Amino acid sequence: MADIYHLLRPFLFKLPPEKAHRFAIAALRSGLLPCSHTPALAVDLWSLSFPNPLGLAAGFDKNAEVPDAALKLGFGFVEVGSITPLPQAGNPLPRLFRLDEDRALVNRMGFNNQGFENVLHRLQARAGARGILGVNIGANRDSHDPIADYVQGLSAFDAVASYLVINISSPNTPGLRALQSRSHLPELLERLSAARQELQAPKPLLLKIACDLSDGEIEDIAGLALESRIDGLIVSNTTVTRPHLKSVHAKEPGGLSGVPLFELSTRKLARVYQATSGRLPLIGSGGVSSAETAWQKLRAGASLVQLYTGLVYEGPALVSAILTGLAERLVRSGKTSLREVTGSGQADWL
């Protein structure tokens, strides 16, 4: 698989980033990319049995076109979205940039997606399919009540998802990140809680937060999440900050992802783990590009990890490489399960 991708990569990198992305979706749909058999690194969480801790982050398969094909690459779980109630074109082109020298991306996509109805029909059609599927929910840019958008998404997708994610951390929808603040988050959590009470057996519910939060904001979110009995947090979304970068696209507005995000997002992950005293399961996202970076996410406090940008630069063989490397590190650590790894190196990141 690695040889195939490295043959295709020069061609893909000559295409505009969004066209290359559509090519990847088409390749998965057609079965062009072969499957990967992964080591057994099981994680039991939220009454779900994850075959391994590595997931595909939201943003790759926005409209749930290829979740099952992505699972066949070896991922332990796949997250689709972000999805908004009404179809949304997103921001004007160009809005996605490769920072090749930095092994990073900058995007200002703006929640471009086909809307709840279209994606829901697609997921209903895969009823009974195996594999853990998360659904990431967003709010429409022109919504008069963004919280109502999230409540609607929770009710719409609960029956077809393994877990649900409330994305309140994208930097590309004006005002969205304000929902992470103490002045807005209590209302969001209260209305989501009320909606969950109307469901017979609500699925696990997570918040996806930014890595640009201060320690005080992290304390606020951690406390409110614990009080409201949210099931977990994803740490983190992209950053609007710009560490030292080499690419000519470094100053493009939008969210930065990839290798330069790893250190910042992992430090914030450890800080969230500390603020929640390890009582809230965390998914570590941001800059995962190797077995070592995935391992460090686990040590910093993650129970599961996600990647997306790493696939752009390394290809689908990265999945099996990470899982093989995690299994090797688990043996060398002398620990018997990944549960023992979670948070074991948190202090190293504070």
N, C-alpha and C positions, 0 to 999 in steps of 0.2 A: 504494500500500500504506500509506503514511504517513497519508493521509486516512482510509482505512478504520479503521486502528487508533485514530486520535484521535477518531473517531466512537464507537467501541466502548469506549474507555477509561473514560469516566464510568460506564458500566454495569458494567464489570468491577470498578472500584474500589469499587462499592457492595456487591459480593459479598464474603463472607469469602475471604481469600487462597487457601485450598486449593480452594474452589469455582471461583474464577477460574482457577486453574491447571488444573483438570480441563476447564474450558471451552476453554482454549488447546490442550490435548491433543486434544480432540474436534474443534476447528477444523482442526488440522493433519491429523487422520485423514480428515476429510471433504473436504479440498482447499479449504476456505473461504479460506485465506490463499494469495495468489498467489505464484508463484515469482519469484526474483530472479536476474538474470544478472550475474555478478561479473567484475571485471577479472582478467587473468591475472597472479597474484602467486605463482607456483609455488615450493614449497619441497620439496626432496628430502631426506628424513631417514629413517633406519632402513630403507632400501631401499623406502620408500613415497614416492609422488609426490602430495604435497598440492597441490590446485589453488590453494589460497590458505592463509594462515597462521591464519585465524580459525576457532575451533572453538566448539561448544556444550558447555559444561561439564556434568559429571555433576550430577544433582539435578533437572534439568528433566524428563528422560524416564527415570525410575527403573526402569521395567519394560520398556524397549525396545518401547514401543507405536508410536512414530512416528519412528524414526531416519531413514527414507528421506524422509519428508515434510520433516523438519528439514533434511536435506541439500539439498533442492530450494529452500530459502530462500536458499541461496548459501553456506552454511557449507562450509569446506574439510574439516572432519571433525566428527564427532559422538561424544560420549562418553555412554554410558548407565550407569545405576546410581545409587548404590551398591547392590549385590546381595549378599545374605547366603545361606548355605546353606539355611536354613529360612525360610519366610515369616515376616514380622515386622510387627506392627501399628504399631510405633513408639511414641512418647511420647503421653500424653493430650492431647486438644484443650483449649484452643487452643495451637498450637505453631508458628505462622507469623504474622509480624506485618509489616505495611508501615510503614516510617518515611518517610512521604511528604515531609515537609519536608527530610529528609536524603537522599532518593533512595536508600534503603537497605532491607534486610530483616533481620530477626532470625528465625532458625529454630532450633528444637530438635526436629526431626522424629524423630530416633532411628532412622535406617536403615529406615523403613517401605518394604517392598517385597514382591513375590510369591514370592521365593525362587529358588534356582538352577534347579530343574526347570522351572518355568513360563517363566522368561525364556529358558532355553536352548532350549526347544521353539520359542519365538517367533523366536529368532535362526536356528535351523536351518531354519525355514520360509522365511527370506529368503536362503538360500544362492544365491550367484551375483549378488546385487544389487551394483550399483556404489556406490563411495563408501567412505571410510575411517571405520571404526567402532571406537571404543575401548570396552572393558568395564571398569567400575570395581567393584572387589570390596571388600566389607566383612566384618565378623565379627558373628555373632549376639550380642546383648546378654548372654545367659545361657550363652555358650559356655564349656566347661571348658578348651578349648585354642584360643584365637583364631588362633594361627599355623596350626593344622590347617585352620581355615576358609579362610584365604588360599591354602594349598596346594591344597585341594580346588577352590577357584574357578579357580586357575591351570590345573589339569588339565582342568576342565570346559569352560572357555570358550576355550581356546587355539585350537581349530579354527575358531571362528566369529568371532573378533575380529581386527582389524588390529593392535591393541596392547592391553595389559592394564595396569591401574592398581591398585596396592595402597594403599587408603585407610587410613592410620594416623593421620589428623589430624583427624577429626571430633571436635568437643568434646561431642557429644551421646550418646556411648556411654561409660559409666564405664570408666576405665582404658585406653581405646584409645590415647590419645596417649602413654602410657608406652612403647609399642612403638617410638617414635622415639628413645628414650634409648640410650646406649651399653651399658647393662646388658641390654637386650632386643633391640635391632636386629640384632646379629650373628647371633643364633639364627634370627630371621626370615629374614634374607638367606641364611643357610646352608641352611635347609630349602627355601626357594624355589629356590635354585640346584640342589639335589639333584633337585627335582621337574622342573625344566627339562631336566635331563640325560636324563630318561626320554622326552622328546618328540623327535620326528624333526627338526622345524624350529621351535623355539620362537619365538613372537611377541615383539616388543619389550616389555620389562617396565619400568614406571615406578613410583616411589613418589610419593604425594601428601602433602606435608608442611605443617605449620602455619606461620603468619607470626608466631606468638608465641614463636618459638625465640630463645634467646640466641645471641650470636656463637660461643660455645664449642660449643653444641649444633649449630649449623650446620657448624662445622668437623668435628665428629664424624661427622655424617651424610654430609657431602661425602667424607670420607676412606673411610668404609665403603662408600659407593655406588661409588666408583672401584675399590676393591679387589675388590668382589663382581661388578663388571661389570654392574651395573644399567644399563639403557639410557637412563634419563633421570629427571628429577624434575619434578613439578608444584609450582610455588610461586605461590600457596599456597591453603590452605583458608580458611575464615572465621576471624575473630578473636573471642576472648572479652573483649578489652579494649574500652573505650568511649571513643573520642575525643569531642570536644565535639559533642553531638548536640542537636537541637531537638525531636524527636518525643516524645510522651507515652509511647511504647513503648521509649524508649532503655534503660531499666533491666530490660527483660525478659531472663531468662536465655536463653542460646543463642549461636549463632554469628552475628556481624554480617557482612553482605556489602553490596556496592554502593559508591557513590561514596566514603564515608568510609574504605573499606578501601584505596583506590588507593595513597596515599602509603606507608603501612606495608608493604603487600605488595610494592610496587615496590622499596623500599629493601632488603627481605629478598631479593628476586630478584637484585639487583645483588650483594649480599653472597654469595649462593650461587654466582653466576657467578665472583666473585673466588676463593672457596674451592676451586672446582673448576678454576680456571685456564682456564675456557672449554672444558674437555675433555668435558663432559657436557651433552647437549642438555637445555634447560629449556623448559617450557611456563609462560608467565606468566599467572596468573589472579588476579583480585581488583580490582574497581573499573573494569573496562574498560567505558566508556560512550560512547566517541567515537573517531574516527580518531586524534586526538592522544594519548589514553591508550593505545591499542593501539600506536602508534608508540613511545611512551616505554617500554613493556614490552619491545619489540624492542631499543631502544637500551640498556636496562638489562641485557640478557643473554638474552632469550627468543628461541628459534627459532620458536615458535608461541605464540599467545595464545588464551585462552578467555574467554567471558562467559556470564552467565545473568541476574543481577539487572538488568543494563542493558536486557534485553528487556522486563521488567515495566514500565519507565518510558518506554521509547522505542518499543517495538513492533518487529515484524520488519523494518521498513524500515531499522533500525539496521545490519543486516548489510551491505546494499549501500552505505550511507553510509560505513561504516568502510572497506570495501574500496576505494571510490572515493578516499577521503581518503588511504589508504595509498599507492595508486598515484601520486597527485599528490605526496606527500611524497618518494617514492622518486625521482621525476624531479627535484624541486627539490634533493635532496641530492647529485645527481651520481653516485650509486652505481648499479651495474648490476643488483644482486640484493639480496634481503632478507638473504642470508647476510652481506653486507658491513655491513648495519645492526646485526646482532646483536652486542651488547656494545660498540658504538661510543661509547655515552654512559654506560657503566657508572660511570665516575668521578663523574659528576654526581649519582649517587644514593647515594654512600657518605658 
